Amino acid sequence: MWFFNQGSRFLCQDATTSKVSLAISRYDGTRYMRLTSEPIDLREIGYRQGTLLFVTRAHSFKEGNIRIALRKFLADVIKAYF
């Protein structure tokens, strides 16, 4: 599940980024929780001065094309869970 929320502490450390991000979570049977230890690289999508920022599992930013990032995300999900 994707939801808009306050950006993570990692994302908000950069004063030029938006304080709202698109976070990725999963349902654990009772509630939705942000990804923590799952084998999926993409964790959060932020925004900075006209550029999308993709926050990775290793707490780094990647800038790039949304289509490429989502294809990688879907490939990670399929590889991990199917």
N, C-alpha and C positions, 0 to 999 in steps of 0.2 A: 504494500500500500504506500502511496505517495501522499504527503500532506505538507501544507505550508505551515511553518512554525518559526519561532525565533532560531536564528542560526546557531550552530554549535559554538562553543568557546573558541575552538580552533579557527573557525571561519571568521568570527567577530574580532579576533585579534588584529586583523588588518582593518584599519580605520576607514579605508576606501570601499570596503565591501558593504553591500546591503545587509541589514540586520535580520532580514527575513530570508529563509531558504526553503527549498523543496527537499524535505527529508524522506528517507526511505526506511520503512519499517516492515515488520512481519508480525503476524498474529500468532501468539503462543498458546492459544486455547481460551484465554480469558481477556486478553488486552493486546493492543498493538504496541510493539516496542521497537525502538531504533535498532538497526543492525549493529552488532558488536563483534561477534566472533565468526560470523558466517563467511564462507569462502567466496564472497562477492566483493569486487574491488570498489565499486561506486557506492558511496554512503550518503552523499548530499550534493545538491546543486545550488550554487550561490550565484551572485551577480555582482560585477564590479565594473563600473564605467563602460557599459555597453558590451561587456564580455561575460559569457557564462563561465563559471568556475566549477569544476568537478572535483569534489573532495573524495580522496581515495581512502582505502582501509589503512594505509600507512601514514595518514594525516599529512597528505601533500595536496597541492593544487595542480590540476591539469586544465589548461585552457584548450578549447577545441570545438569541434563540430558536434552538435547535439545528436545527429544521426549516428555518428561513429560511437559516441559514448553510450547511446541506448542499445546499439547492436552488441557492443561489448558486454553491457549489463545483461541483456537477454541471453547471450552465450554463457555467461557465468552462471546464471540461474539454471539454465538447462543442464549444464555440465554438473552442477552441484546437486540438483534435486530430481533429475529425470534419467 
